[in-house]
């Protein structure tokens, strides 16, 4: 049986949540829960720093706390805080995330649904959930299926690419089905009536860029195959798909990573995907290493909170730009 770490925010944040749940908006009650899958590797797992500082974190530069202390940026981030100063916990957006070697994390959206199992980090799901949660009347479930150091060429290899299907492709599909099948038991506070699969986000590419001879040249077709196979396996033939650009300090280098970025854009531009797949540039969100919590972690976008926040926001807005989709039950 899967062990579960129920995501538990501080008590000061829980009490307002309970009050809000008792007075949930009538507009959300009785509507199907909209399910969005957030898939990828380590940057989707969540590497952005919330509040760590000191010499090990560049004195907190580029953390979420530092951004909120900046008058020029605080207003755009204010919705992440509750009225009492604690981190906001949404009562209409839920998270389901199974780390590779840790208990399941399930609960209302807040900071902390990451591989680290603490509230000191966050991933793109945080602002993605706020953007989508504000835009739709339905309750929302975000199913994060992300594991660090995994390639599309092998680990996520879709069945129609031939060869051995990737272990993490198979695991991803299984976890999506498990998550939607356990909505009533994991989220008993929800007032939603049923669910609909509403979108799929892909934010991955580092490992394929590390293999410029095999993985990078095959990336475009593998991504096309992934989209087709996910839609087939989830019985959602026109499922909206958002492809987030591989980003990082290497983005303009003439190597495998540049090839992956081009392949991501080319795959999303295929005629068969017109109107239901969109590519989202993210390289403009990368911040300087010296202004970030983890200057030596270029592969993790230096742990910069603004980068991750803006990526999540862009992915969320791109998802909303696609034609509304009724969804199917996987």
C-alpha positions in Angstrom: 0.0 0.0 0.0 1.3 3.5 -0.9 2.2 5.5 2.2 1.0 9.0 2.3 2.4 12.3 3.6 -0.6 14.4 3.8 0.7 17.9 3.0 0.1 19.8 6.2 0.4 23.6 6.3 1.0 25.5 9.5 -2.0 25.6 11.9 -2.3 29.4 11.3 -2.9 28.6 7.6 -5.2 25.6 8.3 -7.8 27.5 10.3 -8.6 30.0 7.5 -8.7 27.1 5.1 -11.3 25.2 7.2 -13.5 28.3 7.4 -13.2 28.8 3.7 -14.1 25.2 2.9 -17.3 25.5 5.0 -18.3 28.5 2.8 -17.0 27.2 -0.5 -18.3 29.2 -3.5 -21.5 27.8 -5.0 -20.1 28.2 -8.4 -17.6 25.4 -7.9 -19.9 23.0 -6.1 -21.5 20.4 -8.4 -19.0 21.0 -11.2 -16.5 18.4 -12.3 -12.9 18.8 -10.9 -10.6 19.9 -13.7 -7.4 17.7 -13.7 -4.1 19.1 -15.1 -1.0 16.9 -15.4 2.3 18.5 -14.8 5.1 16.2 -16.1 8.8 16.5 -16.5 12.1 16.1 -14.6 13.9 18.0 -11.8 12.8 21.5 -12.6 9.2 20.3 -12.6 9.9 18.5 -9.3 10.5 21.9 -7.7 13.9 23.5 -7.1 12.9 27.1 -6.3 13.9 28.4 -2.9 11.2 29.8 -0.6 13.0 31.1 2.5 16.5 29.5 2.9 19.4 31.9 3.4 22.8 32.1 4.9 26.1 31.4 3.2 24.8 28.1 1.7 22.0 30.0 -0.1 23.8 33.2 -1.2 22.2 35.0 1.7 18.8 34.3 0.4 19.2 36.3 -2.8 16.5 35.4 -5.3 14.4 33.5 -2.8 10.6 33.9 -2.6 10.9 35.8 0.7 13.5 38.2 -0.9 11.2 38.9 -3.8 8.3 39.7 -1.5 10.6 42.2 0.3 11.3 44.0 -3.0 8.8 46.8 -3.4 9.1 46.6 -7.2 8.1 43.0 -7.2 6.0 42.4 -4.1 2.6 43.4 -5.6 2.7 40.7 -8.3 3.4 38.1 -5.6 1.0 39.3 -3.0 -1.6 36.6 -3.7 0.9 34.0 -2.4 0.4 35.3 1.1 -2.7 35.0 3.4 -4.0 38.0 5.2 -2.3 36.9 8.4 1.1 36.8 6.7 1.4 33.0 6.3 1.7 31.3 3.0 -1.6 31.1 1.3 -3.4 27.7 1.1 -6.0 27.5 -1.7 -9.3 25.8 -1.0 -10.2 25.2 -4.6 -6.9 23.8 -6.0 -5.6 20.4 -4.9 -2.2 18.7 -5.4 -1.2 15.1 -5.9 2.5 14.4 -6.1 4.3 11.1 -5.7 8.1 11.6 -5.3 10.2 8.7 -6.4 11.4 7.6 -3.0 9.1 9.3 -0.5 5.5 9.2 0.7 2.7 10.6 -1.5 2.0 14.3 -1.0 -1.6 15.2 -1.3 -3.6 18.2 -0.1 -4.6 21.8 -0.9 -2.2 23.9 -3.0 0.5 25.7 -1.1 4.3 25.9 -1.1 6.2 22.7 -0.5 5.0 20.0 -3.0 8.6 19.1 -4.0 11.0 16.2 -3.9 12.5 17.8 -0.7 9.4 17.1 1.3 9.6 20.5 3.1 8.1 23.9 2.8 11.3 25.6 1.8 11.0 24.9 -1.9 8.3 25.1 -4.7 7.9 24.2 -8.3 6.0 25.6 -11.3 2.8 24.1 -9.9 2.4 26.9 -7.4 1.8 29.8 -9.8 0.2 27.5 -12.4 -2.4 26.5 -9.8 -3.1 30.1 -8.9 -3.4 31.2 -12.5 -5.8 28.4 -13.4 -7.6 28.4 -10.1 -8.5 32.1 -10.5 -9.7 31.6 -14.1 -12.0 28.6 -13.8 -15.1 28.1 -11.7 -14.4 24.4 -11.2 -12.1 23.0 -8.5 -8.7 22.0 -9.9 -6.5 19.0 -9.3 -2.8 19.2 -10.3 -1.2 15.8 -10.7 2.6 16.2 -10.8 4.5 13.3 -12.3 8.1 14.4 -12.3 11.4 12.7 -11.6 14.9 14.2 -11.8 17.5 13.1 -14.3 15.1 11.5 -16.8 15.2 11.6 -20.6 12.5 11.5 -23.2 14.8 9.3 -25.3 14.8 6.4 -22.8 13.1 7.0 -19.4 9.9 8.7 -20.7 10.1 6.9 -24.1 6.6 6.7 -25.5 5.4 3.4 -26.9 5.0 4.6 -30.5 8.7 5.5 -30.6 9.5 1.8 -30.8 12.0 -0.1 -28.7 11.5 -0.4 -25.0 8.8 1.8 -23.6 10.2 4.1 -20.9 9.7 3.0 -17.3 8.7 6.5 -16.4 6.2 6.8 -19.2 4.5 3.8 -17.9 4.7 5.1 -14.3 3.4 8.5 -15.4 0.2 7.0 -17.0 -0.3 4.8 -14.0 0.0 7.6 -11.5 -2.4 9.8 -13.4 -5.0 7.0 -13.3 -4.3 6.5 -9.6 -4.6 10.1 -8.8 -8.0 10.6 -10.5 -9.2 7.4 -9.1 -8.6 8.5 -5.5 -10.0 12.0 -5.6 -12.9 11.2 -3.2 -10.6 9.5 -0.7 -7.7 11.9 -0.9 -9.7 15.1 -1.0 -12.9 14.5 1.0 -13.4 18.3 1.5 -14.0 18.7 -2.3 -17.5 19.7 -3.4 -16.8 18.8 -7.1 -19.0 16.3 -8.9 -16.8 13.9 -10.9 -13.8 15.1 -12.8 -12.5 15.9 -16.3 -9.0 15.6 -17.8 -8.3 19.2 -18.8 -4.7 19.5 -19.8 -1.1 18.2 -19.9 2.1 20.2 -19.3 5.5 19.0 -20.4 8.6 20.7 -18.9 11.7 18.6 -19.6 14.7 18.3 -21.8 18.0 18.6 -19.8 19.0 14.9 -20.1 18.2 14.7 -23.8 20.4 17.8 -24.3 23.3 15.9 -22.7 23.2 13.4 -25.5 23.6 15.4 -28.7 24.4 12.4 -30.9 21.2 10.3 -30.2 18.6 11.9 -27.9 18.7 15.5 -29.1 18.2 14.7 -32.8 15.3 12.3 -31.9 13.6 14.7 -29.5 11.1 16.3 -31.9 9.6 13.0 -33.1 9.7 11.5 -29.6 7.8 14.5 -28.2 5.2 14.2 -31.0 4.9 10.5 -30.2 4.6 11.3 -26.5 1.6 13.7 -27.1 -0.2 11.2 -29.3 0.4 8.3 -26.9 -0.6 10.2 -23.8 -3.8 11.2 -25.5 -4.4 7.6 -26.6 -3.7 6.1 -23.2 -5.9 8.6 -21.4 -8.7 8.4 -24.0 -8.4 12.2 -24.6 -7.8 12.6 -28.3 -7.6 16.5 -28.2 -6.2 16.9 -24.8 -4.6 20.4 -24.6 -0.9 20.2 -24.2 1.6 22.9 -23.1 5.3 22.4 -23.8 7.6 24.5 -21.6 10.9 25.4 -23.2 14.0 23.9 -21.8 15.7 26.7 -20.0 18.9 27.5 -18.1 22.1 29.5 -18.6 23.1 27.3 -21.5 20.1 28.2 -23.7 22.1 29.8 -26.5 24.9 27.3 -26.7 25.2 25.5 -30.1 24.9 22.0 -28.7 22.3 19.4 -27.7 20.3 21.8 -25.5 19.8 24.2 -28.4 18.7 21.3 -30.5 16.2 20.2 -27.9 14.8 23.8 -27.6 14.3 23.9 -31.4 12.7 20.5 -31.4 10.2 21.4 -28.7 9.0 24.4 -30.7 8.9 22.4 -33.9 6.9 19.6 -32.4 4.3 22.0 -31.0 4.0 23.7 -34.4 3.1 20.5 -36.3 -0.1 20.9 -38.3 -1.8 18.0 -36.5 -1.5 19.9 -33.2 -2.9 23.2 -34.4 -5.2 24.7 -31.8 -4.5 22.2 -29.0 -0.7 22.2 -28.4 1.4 25.3 -27.6 5.1 25.9 -27.0 6.0 28.4 -24.2 9.4 30.2 -24.3 10.9 30.4 -20.9 14.5 31.4 -21.4 13.7 35.0 -20.7 12.9 34.2 -17.1 16.4 33.0 -16.2 18.0 35.2 -13.6 21.7 35.8 -13.0 23.6 33.2 -10.8 24.8 35.9 -8.5 21.2 37.0 -7.8 20.0 33.5 -7.0 20.0 31.2 -3.9 22.1 28.4 -5.7 24.7 30.1 -7.9 26.3 26.8 -8.8 23.1 25.1 -9.9 22.6 26.3 -13.4 20.8 23.0 -14.3 18.2 23.9 -11.7 17.9 27.5 -12.8 19.9 28.5 -9.8 16.9 27.8 -7.5 15.7 31.3 -8.4 12.1 31.8 -7.1 11.3 34.5 -9.7 12.3 32.2 -12.6 10.1 29.4 -11.3 7.2 31.7 -10.5 7.3 33.2 -14.0 7.5 29.8 -15.6 4.5 28.6 -13.7 2.6 31.7 -14.7 3.5 31.4 -18.3 2.5 27.7 -18.4 -0.8 28.5 -16.7 -1.7 31.3 -19.1 -0.8 29.2 -22.1 -3.0 26.4 -20.9 -5.9 28.9 -20.5 -5.3 30.1 -24.0 -6.2 26.8 -25.5 -9.7 26.0 -26.5 -11.7 24.8 -23.4 -11.8 21.1 -23.3 -14.6 19.0 -21.7 -12.2 16.1 -21.0 -12.7 12.4 -20.6 -12.3 10.1 -17.6 -9.0 8.2 -17.9 
